[in-house]
Amino acid sequence: MQFLPRGVAVSICVALLAFAAPSGAPAVRESLPDSSARVPLAITHVTIVNPHGPPQKEMTVLVSGGVIEWVGSSTDPKRPAHKDELQLDARRKFLIPGLWDMHTHVAGINADPAWSKSVLLPLLVANGITGIRDMGGDLRALQEWRREFASGARLGPQIVAAGPMLLPAPPPGKAKSTDPSILEVGSSAEARAAVNALQKQGADFIKVIQLSREAYFAVAEESKKDGITFVGHVPTAVSASEASRAGQKSIEHIIYSSLALDCSSQDADLRRRLLEAAAKKDDSDAAVYDDADKTFSPEKAAALWATFIRNGTWVTPTLYSIAMLAQAPQQSPDDPLLAYLPLALQKEWRATGPPSQRALSEAAWWKRQYESDRKLTGEMHRAGVRLLAGSDSLDRYVFPGSSLQYELRELVAAGLTPQEALQTATENPAEFFGRKDVGTIAAGLRADMVLLDADPSQNIENTQKISGVILTGQFLSREDLDALLEKARAAAAAWQEKSAKQ
């Protein structure tokens, strides 16, 4: 890979996140200087791999002002040219649209915004993630980050955010949670008020978890009235077909939304048992899911997939996060990505000794559920249900960035072709959001792209071979991305040291 002219190349500085560097660390710019951000970029002799069609060889992509200005053959004499443009010779490289992780938690649950903005955002960018759908977090923090991205003060992906997730209200006598990533609702009136309040606060959509039937359908009705999308888990008291008909735009996960129950010949009895298990708060729900897998009905499944297609219901399988639960006893306490987490979370995740018999039994159960989820993912894809790639980071050992890469691999294992898997993280998110400015490489679209060393249409794991990332027209080389990761590790270490002193 070569840059021309050299004078312009030297002037390009990597955009790094702002945080206090440890003593002795080199000084780091917080953002790209305005002058370099406006330098046009010509990526020449590259092979473009778009969500559809065969790879296009010997192509040039011209970027100017953060937008793709022109796409055409590298031999086309009519290509627009700019004075002092930066030319990147990308022979034997492959260019794909920027990737979207459609199920993340980067400002809530396990991710405290106080440290995650300086640690997790670089992980996303360095792995080619140029957009995320945050499925439950601190809305004020996420909105602040977006303003910083827009102003150039901070580097990060596009964020579409729900803000706090809607959960059931606590029992009488127990105070409601003050966690900014959670909003607890009980009655239908509270559910409607929550939808209205979140919309006024600037939430992009509503995320539901485990609500009562009354509260769930109140959310559905109020969301339709207010013209805001609602997505999330399907509550136990609601069937997936009911959720689809109610207008839930995407169903998150397969097991957590109990899709296997809807595909069972004994769905009514299994749902009754699952509700009883929830009331008893014991482990009897595990047998219900096992029985659902054993009573799978192709006819019931086909009817459910047809309902999804008819109502425009999308599904985010999050297979990799379930695979991690199945592999819990084998997870390494020395995983290098643990260095990006605060000490408290590292200690929570790391095993302290050999796995107990209970842990092994639980992992075996999760393995069965993973196999079921993967089977149903393949069934849905073959039927024509629209799928989205989502990692569910920051679940245990589900690290932001790399986990989306592994999710694409899981989708291929479920039966998608590599190019179809790529669609779930590029074109499909664009269609889901109703956006025309992202999702593919074409003139007039936002200049978010990933430069690879190998062809992902031949092997989806090649999306991990990142040579560079173009984020809003700014080129970050492999060296720049490595520097991002190093600074993120330093930020995590500084936070760990600070926490240890408190």
N, C-alpha and C positions, 0 to 999 in steps of 0.2 A: 504494500500500500504506500503510495507516494503522494505528497502534497506539493502543489505549485500555485502561486509562486511562494518561495520560502519566506519572504518578508511578511506576507499576510499570514502564513501559517504560524509564525512565531508570535504574532500578535494575538492569536486566539488563546484565551485562558480557560481552563476548565471551570465550570460553575460548581462551587462546592457549598455545602450547607454551613450555616453559621453556628459555631459553638466555640466555647473556650478551649483552645488547644492546650494539652499538658505542657509543662515547662520544658523547653528544649525542642519542641516541635516546630517545624517551619511555619511561617505565616501563610495563611490561606485566604484567597479572595472569597468573599461571600457570594458574589454573582459575577456574571459576565459584564465587562464594561459595555456601555451602550454602543460604542463604535463597532466592536467586534460582533455584537449581536446582529448588526445590520449588514455584515459582510455576506454577499451572495455565495452560495456553495454549489459547485457542480460535481456530482458523483458520476464519474465516467466509467465506461466499459464494465458495468455491473450487470449481473443477472437478477432481474426482478421476479420475485415469487409473490404473486398476489393470491387472494383467497380463491379465485377461480381462474381456470385456464392454465396452459402450460407455462413453464418459466420462460421469460423473455431475455434472451442473451444480448450482450453487447449494447446495453442501453445507457442513456445518460438521464439523470434526474437533476434538474436545476431548482435550487431552493433560494428564495429571496423573501425577506421580511417575515420569516416564520411560516411561509406557505410554499407548497410545491408549485413552481411557476410553469415548468415545462417538463414533459417526459417524452423521449423519443430515442431513435437510434443514435448511437455514438458517432456514426458516419454521416449523419444528416447535416449538410452544410447550412441549413436554415435555422440551426439552433440559436436561440437568443444568447447573447454574451454580455457580460457586465465587466466594466473596468475594475481591476483589482479583485476579481472573484477568486475564491479559494477553490482549487481543483483537487479532487480526491480521486486518484487512479485506483479503481476498485476491481481490477482484473482478478478473476477467480474468486470473487466475493459474491454474496447473495443478499439482496435487500428485501426485507419484509415490512409490512406495516407495523407500527408500534403495537405492543400487546396490551390487552386489558385484563386485569384480574377482577372478575365480577363478583367476588365474595371475599372481602377482607375486613379486618378489624385493626386499624392502625392507631386509633385514638381512644381505645376503650377495651374492656374485658382485661386481657393480659397486657395491653399496651397503654402505658401511662403517657399522655401527650408531653409531659415534662421531659421525658427522655426519648420517646419514640420519634419525634420530629427530626432529631439529629442522628438517629440510628437506623430506623426502619425505612425512611424515605430514600436514603442512598441505596439500600438493598434493593428496593424496587427498581430504581433507575438503572442500576448496574446490571440487572437481569432483563433489561429491555421492556420493563413494564412502564408504559407511558400514560396509563389511565387506570383508575381503580373505582370500584363501587364499594364504598364503605358501608357495611351492613349493621352498624351499631356502634356509636362512639360519641365523644364529646363534640357536639355540633359547633360550639363556639370556637374550639380549637381548630377544627377542620376548616371552618370558614376563614379563620385568621391565616391558616396556611395557604388557602387559595388566593387570598389577597396578596400575600408575599410572593407567590408564584407569578401572579399577574404583573406585579411591579418589578419583578426581576431581583428582588431581595433574597429569594431562596429558590433552590432548584428542587423540582418535584413533579410527580405525575399529575394529570388532571384528576380531580376528585368529584365524584357524584356521591352524595352522602344522605343517609337517612336521619342522622342524629340518633337520639335515644330509641332503643327498641321497646315495643309495647309488650309488657308482661302482666300477669294477673296481680291484682292487689293482694297485699299480705292479709292474713286472718285478722279479725277484730282484736284490738289491743296491741298489735305489733305495728311499729312505725314504718312508713314507706321508705324505700331506699333513697338516699341522696346521691347515688352514683349518677353522674351526668350522662352515662351511656344507657341508662335504664329509665323507663317511664312506666310506672305501675298503674293499671286501670282496673276497675271492678265492674261497675254498672255500665249499661249502654250509654248513659249520659256522659260518664267519664271518658268512655272510648271516643265518643263524638267530639268532646271538648279537646281531647289529646290530638286528634287529627287536625282540628282547626288551629290549635296552638302551634303545632309543629310547622304547619304550612306558613303561618305568619312569621315564624322564626327563620324561615328560609330553607327548611328541609326539602330535599329534592324528591323524596318519596317517603312512604310510611313502611316500617318494618314490623311485622307481627311475629310473636313467638307462640306461647301456649295460652291462648285466651279462652274464655267460656264461649259457648255458641252465641249468646246474646251480644257479648262485647265484640266478638269477631264480625258478626254481620252488621253491627253498628259501624264498625270501622269501614267495612266494605261499602255501605250505603253513603257514609259521610265522605269517603274518598271520592266516590263517583260524583257526588254533589259538588265537591270542591274542585274536581278536575285534577286530582293528584293520584299518582300511581301508588298501589299498595302491593307489597311482596312479603315473602318470608316463609316461615314454617306453616304447615297445615296443622292446626290444633287437633288433638286427639278426638275431640267431640265433633269434629267436622270432617267429612270425607273429602278426598282430593277432587272428586267430580263436582261436589258442592262448591268447593273453593274456586274451581275453574269457572263455574257458572256465575259465581259472585263477582268475578272480575279480577281475581288475584293474578297479577301479570306474570310473576315468576314464583315457582316453588323451589325453595332452597333445601338442598340435600334430598336424599331418598329415604333413608331410614328415619331421620328425625321428623319427616313429614308422613311417615307410615304408608308410603305408596304401595308397599308389599301387601298391606291389608286390603287395599282396593283391588288388588290383582288376585285375591284369594277367592276360592269357591265358598269359603266360610267367613266372608268379611264381616257380616253382622255379628256373629258370635265372637269373633276375634276382637272386634272393636269394643264390645261389651266387656270382655275380659281385660282389655288394656285399660279401660276406664276404671275398672275395679282395682287393678294393680296400682294405678296412680293414686287412688283414694287410700289404699293400704300403705303406700310408700315402701313397698318391699321389692324384691328382685323377681317377682313373678311375671313381670313384663317380658323378660328374656325368652321364656317359653312361648309367649304369644308370637314373637317375631319368628322364632324357629318354626312354629306351626304354620305361619303365613307362608314361609318359603316352601314348606312341604305340600301346601294345598294350592300352589300357583295354578291359575286358570288362564290359559292362552286367550280364551274368549273374553273373560273379564278384563284382562290387560288390553286387548285390542279395543274394547269399548272405551276404556279410560283414555288411551292414546288418541282415539278419534275425538273425544271430548276436548282434550287439550288442543288439538289442531283446530277444531271448529271455533274455539273461544280464544285462540291466540295465546295460550298459556305456555310459557317457557319453563325449562327446568335447568337448575344448576346442580349437577350431581355431587360435586366435591368428593370425588373418589379417593384422592390422595390422603385427605385428612382421616378417612375411615381406615385406609391402609396403615397409617401410622399407629392407630389404636391397636390394630391387629399385630403390629410389629413391636409393641411396647417393650416386651421382655428383651428384645435384641437391640434396642436403641443404645447407641454408644454414649457413655458419660463424657467422652472426650471429643464429641462432635465439635469441629472448629467453629461452627455457626453459633454455638452457645456463647461465644465471646461477645456477641452482639446483644446479650440480654443482661439485665441487672442480676446481682448475686441472688436475690430472693427467688427470682424465677428460675435461675439455674438450679438452685437447691431443690426447688419443687419438682423440676423435671428429671433431674438425675436420679438414677436408681442408687440406693444405699447398700445394696447387697444382692445376692441371688434372688430371682423372682420367686414369690410364694406360690403355692399351689393354686390359690385363689386368683393371683395375677395371671398365671398360665391359663387357667380356665376362662377368665375374662377375655384374654387375647384370642383364644380359640373361638369364642363366641363372636368377637368382632371380625375374625377371619371369615366366618360363615356369612355375616352380614355384608362384608365387603364383596364377597363372591356374588351375593344376591343383588347388591347395588350395581355391580358391574354388568351382570346379566340384564337387569332392567334398563340400564343405560343403553346397551346394545339394542334391546327390543324397541325402546323409544326412538332411537336414531333410525332404525330400519323402517319404522312406521311413519317417520316424517315429523316427529316432535322436535321443536327447536331447542337446542342446547346452548348453554353458556359455560365457559370455563371459569371456575372459581376455586380458590385454594382453601378458604376458611382459615387463613393465617390471622392471628397468632395462636392457633391451637398448639397442643403439646407437640414439639418437634416439627411443626409446620411453619417454617421460616418464611417471612415475606420475600417475594422475588423468586427464589429457586423453587418454591412449592408450586407456583403456577407452571413452571417448566415441567415439573413432575406430573402435574395434573393433565397436561397435554399428552404425556406419555400414557397415562392411565386411560384416557379417552381412546387412544389408538388401540390399547389392549382390549377395550370394550367393543371394538369393531369399526371405529371410524378410520378412514384413511388419514395419512399425515396431513394432507391439505384440508380435509374436513375438520380435523382437530384444530388446525390453524384458524379456520373460520370461526370457531367458538370463542376465540380470543381477539378477533379483529373485526370481521364483517358483521358477525352476529351481534356483538355489543352495539355497534353503530345502528343496526336496524332496530334493536331493542329500545334504544334511546330516541329513535327517530331522527338521527343526525346524519347529515350528508357530508360532513367535513372530515370524518375519520373513517378508518376501517379498511382502506385500500390505498394503493399508490397511484395517484392520478393528479393531473393539473387542477389547481384550485383548492386542493385539500390541505389541511394542516400538516406541516412537515414533522410528523412523528414517525420515525422509522428505526429499524434495527439492522445493522450490517453484520452478516454471518460469514464464517469461514467455510461452511458447507451447506448443502441444499436441504432445507427442511421438508420439501415435498417428497424426498426420497426416504428420509429418516427423521422423524419428529424430534429426536434427541439432538439434532443439529441446531435447534433453537437455543441450545445451551452454549454453542460455540460462538460467542459474541465477540466481534472485532471492534464494534463501535455502536453508539446510539446517537440518533439525531432527535433532539427534543426541542420542539418548536423552532426548528431550523438551526439549532446550535449543535455542532458536532462534538461528541465526546469520544475520544479514542480509547483503545484498550488500556493504555497507560493512565488516561484520565479516570476511567472507571475504577481501575485498581487503586488510584489515589483516593477516590470517593470512599471505597471500602475501607482503606486504611484509616481515614479520618473518622469514619463511622465507628470502627473498633476503638479508636482513641476516645471518642465521645462516650462510648459505653463504659470504657475503663474509668474515665473521669467520673461518670455517674456512680459506678460501683464504689469508687474511693469515697465519694461524697456520702453515699448511703452508709458505708461502713463506719463513718465518723459520727453519724447521727444516733 
